[in-house]
Amino acid sequence: MTNFANWPTTYPDPSWFIHDRFGLFIHFGLFSVGARHEWFMTKEQIDPKEYQAKYFKNFNPDLFDATKWAQAAKDCGVKYMVFTTKHHEGFALWDSHLTDYKVTNTPFKRDFLAELLPAFRKVGIKIGLYHSLIDWHHPDFPIDGLHPMRNNETYQKSNELRQLKKYQDYLAGQVEELLTDYGKIDYIWFDFSYAHRDWGFAKGKGAFDWDSERLEALCLQLQPHILINDRLDLNRGVTTPEQFQPDKPFLKDGKPVLWEACQTMYGTWGYDRDNYEWKSSEMLLKMLIDTVAKNGNFLMNIGPNPRGEIDDKTALRLREIGDWMRLHQDAIIGCTKANYEAPLDCRYTQNANKLYLHLFSYPYRNLHLKGLAKDVSFIRLLNDGSEIFYRGFDKDEVITSTEAIIDPDDIVITLPVEKPPVLVPVIEITLKD
């Protein structure tokens, strides 16, 4: 197992995670009914009582079909999922015994997790659970500068009565329920710590406030195989950059870092009816490829609508990426960063003796590949398996105005003039043993 800078030896083997590479994030909750931003409760400074009265009483995803969600994910090519069990609004999407603010008390009445998780397992997708450390609904969660009632003096003064220990016990109790009552959980995704913030009347929250070491120990005790992300403020776990693409692989103290890029399809995470900042299927796919080329995982988000369906724009992107993955998954799943220098506007991924060249910008006919002259056994287009011709340096060749100049260590491949009918063409290069 690779020695990662952010992965203690006491943590379980993350090999499956590194192999699978492609995950699906699903944001769903009361905020889906609001249909404008998963943080609109605090952005609009809505009183938790008003929020509950309006959105809790009108939560009814009557068209939800766990089998359809799971099949859409499977067809897209993802290998694991992460679902929001509870977001910052505090609403539990399972039949929690620790609160009445739960899905089974809404008009929907059903335990969402009890239907969702078996459906995903049935199609071979591993299970991850997102769980918010923040809870703006709980009466003992201390008011701070992120809370919806941060500017309400009565709520600020209520901090004197709020008991952090009670909230810590509640937080741990809900995590225990999730990891006890819903079968094998492969990954737990906590969100989030902000101990560096200071608003004067209150400071941000971190490991001390969550009792993070207790949560970590609880997770590993109940599910010893479980992977944990980095947002408990313990300086360990899967690093999770959000809404940006790193320019190179993560390193810390000269060691590789286990990491996962988290990206939305548009500007927000939950269902956002009027958001028009959609990333194209091609852009999302290039983010996936770019991430794997830098030794990372890619967690792509969807936000189903309030009736429990995946909307048409999201479904289109899932299908288009799935069409590409059906032909090219070998260039993603099980792959890592390659040690060769990719041409301009291209990315390399590699799995053993298979080197994959992803063509972000399709070139005219010829493409120079550095350092491969002695290493190549066979080259083909991955989408249809057709052979790609290549040639290397020939000391006897007479160079005129029609010949390519090739360095001794390089090769030149000859591509079809017409781009293959896929979002991102991939050249599979088989290396000599």
N, C-alpha and C positions, 0 to 999 in steps of 0.2 A: 504494500500500500504506500502511495506517495505520502511523504511527510509534509503536511500543509502547515503554514505558520499560524493559521486560525483554527486548527483542529487538534485538540488535546488527545493524547494517547488513551485517555479514559473514555473518549467518545467512540461510538460504534463505527464500523467500516462504511465509508460513503461510496463504495465502488459502484453500487447500482445507480446512484445519483449522477456520478461522473459519466457513466455509460449512457444513461437515458437522455440526457441533454435538454430535452424539450418538454416543458410543462405548461399546463393551462391554469391560470388564475381565474377564479370566479367570484365576483363581488355581487352579493345579493343581500337585501335586508329591507328594513322600512324605508331607507333612503331611496330605494328603487321606485317607490310610489311617488315620492317627490320629483323624481325624474330630472334632476338638474345638477346634482353634485353629491357625492357620498358624505361630504362635510357641510352640507347646507344648514344643518342644525346649528352649527357654531358660526358659520359665515353670516347667517341671518339672525344670530343670537336669539334662537327660539327657546322658550322655557321648556324644560323636559316634560312638564305636565301637559303643556299645549301640544308638544310633539307627539306624546303618547296618545292624547285624545284624538288627534287627527289621523295619524299614520298607522298606529297600532290597530285601531278599530276598523281601518279600511285596507288592511293587508290580507289579500286573498288571491294568491297566484293559482287560480283555478285551472289554468291550462298546463300547469307544470307536469311534465312527464320525464322522470329520471332516466328512463331508457333512451329517450330521444337526445337528451343532453349527453349521455355517455357515448352514444353512437356517433354523434357529431364530433366529439373529442377524439374518439378512436379513428374516425375517417380523416381527421386533420393530421394525424400522425403523432399526437402527444403521447408521452409515456407515463406522466404523473400529473396529478391535479392538486390544487390548493383552493379550498373553499372557505369563505368567511362564515365561521360559526357564530361570531359576534363581532360587530364593528364598534366604533367608538360610541355609537348611539346607545349601546348597552343591551340591545335586543338579541335574545338567544334563539337560534334557529334549530334548536333541539328541545326535547321535553325535559328541561332542567328541573331538578327538584329543589333548587335553591332560590328560585325567583318565579313570580307570576308573569313577568315580562318576557314571555316566550311564545313561540310560534303556535303551540297547541292551544293557547288561549285567544288566538285571533280567529276571525271567520274561517280561515283555512283549516284550523283544528288538527292538522296532521304534523307528525314529527318529520321535518324536512331531511335531516341527516339520515334517519332510519330508512328512507327511500333512496336517497342520493348515493350514499357510499356503496351499498351492495351493487347498484347498477354499474358503477364505474369499475368495481372489482371484477364484475362478470365479464367485462370486455378487456380485462388485463391491464387496467390503468392503476398505478399505485396511488395511495391516498395521502394527501397532505391537508392539514387543518390550519387555517388562519385563525388567530384568536387575539383580539385587541386587549392590550394591557390597560388601556384607557376605558372608562365607563362613565359617560356624562349623565346617565340615568340613576346610578347607584347613590343612595343617600349618604354614604360614608366616603365617597370619592372626593378628596379635597379639591376645592375650586382653585383653578389656576388660570393663567392667561390664554389657554386654549379652550377653556370651558365656555359653553354658550352663554352662561350667566356671569361672565367675568366682569361686566360693568354694572352689575346689580349689587348694591351695597348690602342688602339683606342676605343675599347668597354669599357674599364675601365674608360677612360676619358669622355665617353658619359654619365656617371652617373651625370655629372654636368648639363646636359640638360634634363635628365629623371625626370618626375614629378610624384612623388609617389601618390599624390592626384588623378591624372587622372587614374592611375592604380586602386586605391581603388574604384573609381566610376565605372570603367569597371567591376571589380570583383563583386561588389554589383549588378550592372545592369544585369550581366549574371545570378546570383543567382535569381534575381527577375523574369527573363524570365522563368527559369526552374520551379519555384514555382508558376507561374501564368498560364503558357500555357500548362501544361502537366498533369492536373488533380491532384488527391490526391497523395501526396508524403509522405510516412510514416517515412522515415529516411533520413537524409542528412549526408554524410560522407566526411568531409573536410580533406585535406591532403596538407601540414603538416607544423608545426612550428619548427623553429630551432634557436631561439633567443640566445641560449648559444654559438653559433659558432662565431669565430672571425678570419678573415684571414689577418688582418692588413689593407688592402686597403678597406675592407668592413666587416660589421658584419652580422650575421644571422638575420632572420626575425621572428617576433612573433606577438602578439596581436596588438601592435601599428601599425605595418606595414600593416596588413590586415584590420585594423579598425574592429577588431573582434566583439566588442560589437555592432557595427552597423549591421554586418552580422547576429549575433545571434538574435537581435531584429527584423530584417527583416524576418528571417525564421519563428519566432513565430507569427509575425503579419500576414503573408500571409498564413501560415498553422499552426494554433495554436496547433494542435495535434502532430506535427512533432518531432521526436527524433533527437538529435544532438550528434555527437561523441566528443572526447576530444582534437582534434588537432588544435583548434583555439587559444590555449595558454591562456585559461581563467580558467584553473584549475577546470573544470566541464565538464559533458557530459560522454558518454559511453567510458570507458577505453579500449584501443585497442592494446594489445600486439601483436606484429607481428613476425612471424616465430620463436616463442619459446613457450613452454608449461609451465605455472607456476606450481610450486610444491604444491601449496595449494590455497584455495580461497583467493581472494583479500580482505584485510581489511585496513581501514584507521581510525585512532583514535577510534578503537574498533567497527566501523560500517562496514557493508558489502559494497562492491563496485560493481556497475553495470559494467560488463565487457564482452568483446567479443574477443576471440582468432582468429587471422587472419592467415590462412595458405595456401600456394600454394600447387599444386600437384607435382611441381618440384622446381628447384632452383630460378626461376624468376616468375614474375606475368603475363607478356604478353606472346604471342606465341613465343616459343623459339625452333625452329626446331631441333637444334643439342644438346639440353640439355638432358642428360641421368641420371640426379639425381632424378628420379621419385620415389615418395612415393607410396607404394603399397596401394591397396584398404583397406587391413587390417590395415595398419598403419594409414591411414586417418580416418578410422572408430574408431580406438582406441583413436585417438586425440579427435574426437567428443565426445565419451563416457567420456573420462577423463575430458574434459572441463565441461560437464554438471554435472559430479560428484563433481566439484568444484564451482558450482553455476554460470557457465559462458555460454555464447553463442559461437557457432562455425561458423565462416564465411570462407567457403572453396572456393578457387579461381579456375577459369578456364580462359584460354586465347585462344579464337577462332582464327583460322588461317586467313590469309589476304583475302581469298575468302569468309569468313563469315561462315565457317563451324566449328563444334566441331570435332577435330581430333580423330582418332580411340583410341589412348591410353587414352585420357580424357573421351571419351564416355564409354569405358570399365569400368573405375572407377566409373563414374556416375551410370551405370547400376548395378554394383556389390554392391555398397552402397545402391542403391535403392532396390535391391532384399532383402537385410538385413532389411532395413527400413520398407518394406511392412509387414514383420513378427514381427518387434520389435519396431515400432515407439512409442508404449506406454511406452517404457523404456527410451525415449528421450524427446518427446514432452510433455510439461507440468510438466517435472520433475525438481527436485532440488537436492541439496546435502542431503544425509541421515545422521542421527545421530548415526548410528551403525558403528562399526569398520569392514571394509571389510577384508577378508582373503588375504594372500599374492598373488600378481599378479591378483587381482580382483578389481572391482570398484562397488560401490553401487550408484544407483540413486533412487529417491523416488517420488511418486505422491500420496498424501493422504495415504490410507492404503495399497498401493501397493509398495512393496520394490523390486527393481530389482538388481539382482546380475549378473554382467557381468564377464565372465570367460576369462580373457586375456590369461591365460595358463591353458589348460584343465587338471584337476587332475585325478588320477586313483581312481575311484569308490567313495571314501568317502571324504567329505569336512566338516570341523568344522566351525560352524558359532557362533560367540560370542554374548552373551547377548540376545538371541532370545527365550529362553526356554519358557517364559510365554506369548509370543506375537504372536505366529504363529497360523494361522487358516487353511491355505492350501498352498501347494507348487506345482508348475508345471514348466515344460520347456515351454518357451514362444513360441518357433518356431513352435511347433506342439500341444501345449496345454496338453501334457501328464503329468500325476501325477508323482511327485518325492516323494519317501518315506523318512521319517526322524524319528529320535528318540532322546530322551533326556536322562538325567541322571536317572539311576535306582539304588537306594541305595541297593537293594537286588541282583543286578547282580553280579555274580562271574566273576572276571576279570582273564582271562588266556592269553595265547599268541595270541589268535585270536580275542579278543574283544578290541574295541576302548575305551580308557579312556575319559569320557565326564565330563566336569565340570558341576555343578548344574545349572548354568545360560545359558549353551550352548546347541546347538543341532548338530547332525551330519546328513547330507543329503547323500543319496545313489544315485550316478549318473550312467548312462549307461557307460559301459566300453568304447564303441566306441563314439567318439566325434560326436555330431549332425552335419549335413552337412551345417553349416553356418559359416561365418567368425568369429563371436564371439558369443558363446552360452550365453543365458540369462536365469536365473532362476527367475521366478516371485513368490514372497512370499507375500501372502495375510495376513495382520496383523489383529488381533482381534480389533474390534471397541472399 
